[in-house]
Amino acid sequence: MQTINVNGYDMAYLDIGQGVGGGPPLVCVHGSLCDFRIWSSVLGPLTRKHRVIAPSLRHFFPDHWDGVGDTYSIAQHVDDVIGFIEKLDTRPVDLMGHSRGGHICFRVAQRRPDLLRKLILAEPGGELDATLDPACKPGPSPLATRIAASAELIAKGDIDGGLQLFMDALEGPGAWKRLPATAKQLLRDNATTLIGQMRDQRPPFSKADAESIKTPTLFIGGANTKGTLRQALDALSANVKGARTAMIPGTTHPMFEQAPQKYCEIVLAYLAED
């Protein structure tokens, strides 16, 4: 693990592999309640051909944040990822994000396409506005409401109760209980970040947002994912010009953990294209 100071914050990151033929590094941005460790199941295959750089976002492990203050937000994380890429020794980069990390990478591509060669979005998290979903209602989605309820439990000290509510909302009843001990501990290590996310006020995706993306983009989804995450993937992929979509059979939102070999095959094939 290394650290680099970005916008006054020491960001921890992994930097693994040398890449083949001097190609751009692959920067991987994790999602909610995760950190750079979440990519462990795909690091082996990816680093055989690519230099992989995986940062932990502000306030995530190895930081142990108390949930206090206003320095946790989509806007801050977007600024941090831009600053992080600017400090790397080589640019442009290939940028890959999952869930909340996918939302962050999408916003980075909007603001700084000059920093990127290719963009990979694995079920980017976020709500849609009326230009992408005419049936949308003002206010948070059902999933966002459940996440807020999870954060309230965590803020009161009921860490496992809040995480159970979060995981069961995301993956269905019993999801938390089915997780192995290592995965549960990773979530516990980042539990307080959900308090910050409750205050996030992230902007919804719009049709204009999607049409503004000029970086070549690949969307990856779990074929069995339902609800808000699937709706966002379908709407964005249909409106980002030239975007491609790959769905992984038999998987849901954590698709790269459920089918790491297939996920890596898709990513490596896409990155190998001119």
Secondary structure, DSSP 8 states (H G I E B T S, - for coil): -EEEEETTEEEEEEEE---STT---EEEE--TT--GGGGHHHHHHHHTTS-EEEE--TT-TTS---S-SS--SHHHHHHHHHHHHHTSSS-SEEEEEETHHHHHHHHHHHH-GGGEEEEEEES----B-TTT-TT--SS--HHHHHHHHHHHHHHTT-HHHHHHHHHHHHH-TTHHHHS-HHHHHHHHHTTTHHHHHHT-----B-HHHHHH--S-EEEEEETT--THHHHHHHHHHHHSTT-EEEEETT--TTHHHHSHHHHHHHHHHHHH--
